[in-house]
Amino acid sequence: MIILVGIGALFIVLGFVIKAASDSVVEYSVQYDGAGAAASAAACALPANSSGATRACTLTIQVAVDMPAPVFVYYELDNFFQNHRRYVKSRSDTQLAGTFAASASDPNVADCAPLVTTTAADGTTKLLHPCGLIAMSFFNDTFALASAPTAVTMSETGIAWATDVSTKFKPSLGSYARYSAGVQFLNDSYPRYNSTTAPIVNGASTLVRAGARPAARARSRRAHAPPPPPPGR
C-alpha cells in the first residue's frame, strides 16, 4: 500500500511539472485558407481547381508576451488523415534511407503503390525516387516572419529529429547522373528541393513522419532569433 501511495505521489508531482512546462509555451495561430478563415485572410485563398497557381499575402499576428528562443513556425492541415492505412503504408523506407531501387519491379518499392512511377515531360516512364504517397506529399507554402521594421531570419535547419536527418532519411548512395535517365528525383518533381542526392531534407522529413491525428501538424521553420518584445516591455 505504501509503495502504491508513493508511486501515486510521484506521478502527481510529475504531472504538475509537465503541466507547468506546457503552460509556459507561448503559441499563436492564424488560419489563412479554407472554411472558417477570417475575412482579413481573403487575399491568401486560392480558388478551387487552381493547380500551379500562386498567391502572396500578409497576415498580422499580435504577440502580447515575450517569446524566448527557440521560436518555431508550424503549419497544420485539417482533415489530411495521415493515419489512413493506405497512406501510411505507401512508402519505401529503403529508398528514404538512401538506397536506389533497380526498377519499378524492385521489391523495395512494392509498398509505394499507387505512386511508384510517373510519366516525365518527354513521355517516358520514370521510377520515382523516393516513391509513395508519403514521400510525394508536400506542403509547399512558404513563410516570411517580420516584426516591423525588422525581418526575422528563419531556416529549415534544426526542425527535424537528428536521427531522421542523419539515418532515416539519408542522401542517396551512388551517382545522380547514373540514374537520372530512368529516375525522377524529388527535386525534379519539386524544384524547390534543389539537391539531386538528398531525397528528404529537414522541412520535408517533418511531414514524412506521419502523425496519428486527422490534422497534420509539423514544423516548417525555425527563427534564429526571437521576435522583438512587444512595445512597452
KEVEX-287271 format. One record per residue (C-alpha): residue number from 0; x, y, z. Coordinates in nm, 2 decimals. Layout:
<node NUM,<X,Y,Z>> ...
//
This chain:
<node 0,<0.00,0.00,0.00>> <node 1,<0.28,0.24,0.09>> <node 2,<0.45,0.17,-0.24>> <node 3,<0.13,0.24,-0.43>> <node 4,<0.09,0.57,-0.25>> <node 5,<0.45,0.66,-0.31>> <node 6,<0.41,0.59,-0.68>> <node 7,<0.09,0.79,-0.70>> <node 8,<0.26,1.09,-0.53>> <node 9,<0.55,1.07,-0.77>> <node 10,<0.31,1.08,-1.07>> <node 11,<0.12,1.37,-0.92>> <node 12,<0.44,1.57,-0.89>> <node 13,<0.55,1.47,-1.24>> <node 14,<0.21,1.58,-1.37>> <node 15,<0.25,1.92,-1.21>> <node 16,<0.59,1.96,-1.37>> <node 17,<0.47,1.86,-1.72>> <node 18,<0.16,2.09,-1.68>> <node 19,<0.39,2.38,-1.58>> <node 20,<0.61,2.32,-1.88>> <node 21,<0.31,2.30,-2.11>> <node 22,<0.16,2.62,-1.98>> <node 23,<0.49,2.81,-2.03>> <node 24,<0.48,2.75,-2.41>> <node 25,<0.37,3.06,-2.60>> <node 26,<0.17,2.99,-2.91>> <node 27,<-0.02,3.20,-3.16>> <node 28,<-0.21,3.07,-3.46>> <node 29,<-0.38,3.22,-3.76>> <node 30,<-0.59,3.04,-4.03>> <node 31,<-0.54,3.19,-4.37>> <node 32,<-0.72,2.95,-4.60>> <node 33,<-1.02,2.71,-4.61>> <node 34,<-1.36,2.73,-4.44>> <node 35,<-1.35,2.94,-4.13>> <node 36,<-1.07,3.17,-4.23>> <node 37,<-1.11,3.53,-4.13>> <node 38,<-1.21,3.80,-4.39>> <node 39,<-0.87,3.96,-4.34>> <node 40,<-0.71,3.65,-4.49>> <node 41,<-0.92,3.66,-4.81>> <node 42,<-0.61,3.76,-5.02>> <node 43,<-0.44,3.43,-4.92>> <node 44,<-0.71,3.19,-5.05>> <node 45,<-0.66,3.01,-5.38>> <node 46,<-0.96,2.94,-5.60>> <node 47,<-1.08,2.58,-5.65>> <node 48,<-0.90,2.38,-5.92>> <node 49,<-0.61,2.62,-5.92>> <node 50,<-0.32,2.38,-5.97>> <node 51,<0.01,2.56,-6.02>> <node 52,<-0.13,2.90,-5.91>> <node 53,<0.04,3.11,-5.65>> <node 54,<-0.07,3.38,-5.41>> <node 55,<0.12,3.61,-5.18>> <node 56,<-0.05,3.78,-4.88>> <node 57,<0.04,3.94,-4.55>> <node 58,<-0.11,3.85,-4.21>> <node 59,<-0.08,4.02,-3.88>> <node 60,<-0.03,3.83,-3.55>> <node 61,<-0.05,4.04,-3.23>> <node 62,<0.22,3.90,-2.99>> <node 63,<0.13,4.01,-2.64>> <node 64,<0.41,3.83,-2.45>> <node 65,<0.78,3.77,-2.49>> <node 66,<0.87,3.46,-2.70>> <node 67,<1.22,3.33,-2.59>> <node 68,<1.42,3.13,-2.84>> <node 69,<1.38,2.88,-3.00>> <node 70,<1.08,3.00,-3.19>> <node 71,<0.93,2.75,-3.43>> <node 72,<0.68,2.81,-3.71>> <node 73,<0.43,2.52,-3.76>> <node 74,<0.17,2.45,-4.02>> <node 75,<-0.14,2.25,-3.97>> <node 76,<-0.37,2.08,-4.23>> <node 77,<-0.71,1.98,-4.12>> <node 78,<-0.87,1.66,-4.25>> <node 79,<-0.54,1.54,-4.40>> <node 80,<-0.57,1.19,-4.23>> <node 81,<-0.21,1.09,-4.24>> <node 82,<-0.31,0.79,-4.03>> <node 83,<-0.50,0.63,-4.31>> <node 84,<-0.37,0.28,-4.36>> <node 85,<-0.31,0.32,-4.74>> <node 86,<-0.13,0.64,-4.69>> <node 87,<0.09,0.52,-4.40>> <node 88,<0.19,0.21,-4.60>> <node 89,<0.27,0.39,-4.93>> <node 90,<0.65,0.45,-4.88>> <node 91,<0.99,0.28,-4.93>> <node 92,<1.20,0.30,-4.62>> <node 93,<1.49,0.16,-4.82>> <node 94,<1.47,0.45,-5.07>> <node 95,<1.43,0.70,-4.79>> <node 96,<1.74,0.57,-4.62>> <node 97,<1.94,0.64,-4.94>> <node 98,<1.94,0.32,-5.15>> <node 99,<1.84,0.33,-5.51>> <node 100,<1.58,0.08,-5.64>> <node 101,<1.68,-0.11,-5.95>> <node 102,<1.34,-0.07,-6.12>> <node 103,<0.97,-0.04,-6.06>> <node 104,<0.97,-0.42,-6.01>> <node 105,<1.22,-0.40,-5.72>> <node 106,<1.06,-0.55,-5.41>> <node 107,<1.18,-0.25,-5.21>> <node 108,<0.93,-0.02,-5.38>> <node 109,<0.64,-0.26,-5.38>> <node 110,<0.47,-0.08,-5.09>> <node 111,<0.48,0.25,-5.27>> <node 112,<0.16,0.19,-5.48>> <node 113,<-0.01,0.38,-5.62>> <node 114,<0.29,0.62,-5.67>> <node 115,<0.58,0.41,-5.79>> <node 116,<0.64,0.56,-6.13>> <node 117,<0.54,0.88,-6.32>> <node 118,<0.53,1.00,-6.68>> <node 119,<0.80,1.25,-6.74>> <node 120,<0.77,1.56,-6.97>> <node 121,<0.92,1.37,-7.26>> <node 122,<0.67,1.09,-7.23>> <node 123,<0.90,0.83,-7.07>> <node 124,<0.80,0.64,-6.76>> <node 125,<1.04,0.70,-6.47>> <node 126,<1.07,0.55,-6.13>> <node 127,<1.00,0.79,-5.85>> <node 128,<1.28,0.84,-5.60>> <node 129,<1.16,0.84,-5.34>> <node 130,<0.82,0.68,-5.42>> <node 131,<0.50,0.66,-5.24>> <node 132,<0.22,0.89,-5.12>> <node 133,<0.41,1.00,-4.81>> <node 134,<0.73,1.10,-4.98>> <node 135,<0.54,1.28,-5.26>> <node 136,<0.32,1.48,-5.03>> <node 137,<0.44,1.83,-4.97>> <node 138,<0.32,2.14,-4.80>> <node 139,<0.47,2.40,-5.03>> <node 140,<0.35,2.72,-4.87>> <node 141,<0.64,2.94,-4.77>> <node 142,<0.66,3.20,-4.49>> <node 143,<0.85,3.51,-4.40>> <node 144,<0.83,3.65,-4.05>> <node 145,<0.88,4.01,-3.96>> <node 146,<0.85,4.23,-3.66>> <node 147,<0.83,4.58,-3.82>> <node 148,<1.05,4.71,-3.93>> <node 149,<1.29,4.42,-3.88>> <node 150,<1.27,4.09,-4.07>> <node 151,<1.33,3.77,-3.87>> <node 152,<1.58,3.53,-4.02>> <node 153,<1.44,3.17,-4.04>> <node 154,<1.56,2.84,-4.19>> <node 155,<1.47,2.48,-4.21>> <node 156,<1.77,2.36,-4.01>> <node 157,<1.71,2.22,-3.67>> <node 158,<1.34,2.14,-3.71>> <node 159,<1.36,1.77,-3.78>> <node 160,<1.48,1.49,-3.55>> <node 161,<1.85,1.45,-3.57>> <node 162,<1.82,1.07,-3.64>> <node 163,<1.58,1.15,-3.92>> <node 164,<1.84,1.37,-4.10>> <node 165,<2.14,1.15,-4.03>> <node 166,<2.00,0.80,-4.05>> <node 167,<1.64,0.76,-4.15>> <node 168,<1.63,1.00,-4.45>> <node 169,<1.99,0.99,-4.57>> <node 170,<2.12,1.12,-4.90>> <node 171,<2.11,0.87,-5.18>> <node 172,<2.41,0.65,-5.24>> <node 173,<2.56,0.64,-5.59>> <node 174,<2.58,0.88,-5.89>> <node 175,<2.28,1.10,-5.98>> <node 176,<2.39,1.11,-6.34>> <node 177,<2.40,0.73,-6.35>> <node 178,<2.03,0.70,-6.26>> <node 179,<1.89,1.03,-6.39>> <node 180,<1.77,0.88,-6.72>> <node 181,<1.53,0.64,-6.56>> <node 182,<1.46,0.80,-6.23>> <node 183,<1.26,1.11,-6.14>> <node 184,<1.42,1.26,-5.82>> <node 185,<1.24,1.47,-5.56>> <node 186,<1.40,1.79,-5.69>> <node 187,<1.26,1.70,-6.04>> <node 188,<0.91,1.68,-5.90>> <node 189,<0.96,1.97,-5.66>> <node 190,<1.23,2.21,-5.79>> <node 191,<1.24,2.39,-5.46>> <node 192,<1.44,2.10,-5.32>> <node 193,<1.74,2.16,-5.54>> <node 194,<1.96,1.88,-5.41>> <node 195,<1.99,1.59,-5.66>> <node 196,<2.11,1.34,-5.40>> <node 197,<1.91,1.41,-5.08>> <node 198,<1.56,1.26,-5.12>> <node 199,<1.43,1.43,-4.80>> <node 200,<1.55,1.75,-4.63>> <node 201,<1.47,1.90,-4.29>> <node 202,<1.14,2.06,-4.39>> <node 203,<1.02,1.76,-4.59>> <node 204,<1.11,1.50,-4.32>> <node 205,<0.87,1.66,-4.07>> <node 206,<0.58,1.57,-4.30>> <node 207,<0.72,1.23,-4.39>> <node 208,<0.69,1.13,-4.02>> <node 209,<0.32,1.07,-4.04>> <node 210,<0.11,1.17,-3.74>> <node 211,<-0.18,0.98,-3.58>> <node 212,<-0.43,1.26,-3.58>> <node 213,<-0.67,1.37,-3.86>> <node 214,<-0.50,1.71,-3.86>> <node 215,<-0.14,1.70,-3.99>> <node 216,<0.08,1.94,-3.79>> <node 217,<0.46,1.98,-3.85>> <node 218,<0.74,2.23,-3.81>> <node 219,<0.81,2.45,-4.11>> <node 220,<1.08,2.69,-4.00>> <node 221,<1.29,2.79,-3.71>> <node 222,<1.36,3.15,-3.62>> <node 223,<1.73,3.21,-3.55>> <node 224,<1.64,3.49,-3.31>> <node 225,<1.31,3.55,-3.12>> <node 226,<1.09,3.84,-3.24>> <node 227,<1.15,4.17,-3.05>> <node 228,<0.94,4.21,-2.73>> <node 229,<0.60,4.38,-2.75>> <node 230,<0.60,4.76,-2.72>> <node 231,<0.63,4.88,-2.37>> <node 232,<0.82,4.58,-2.24>> 
//
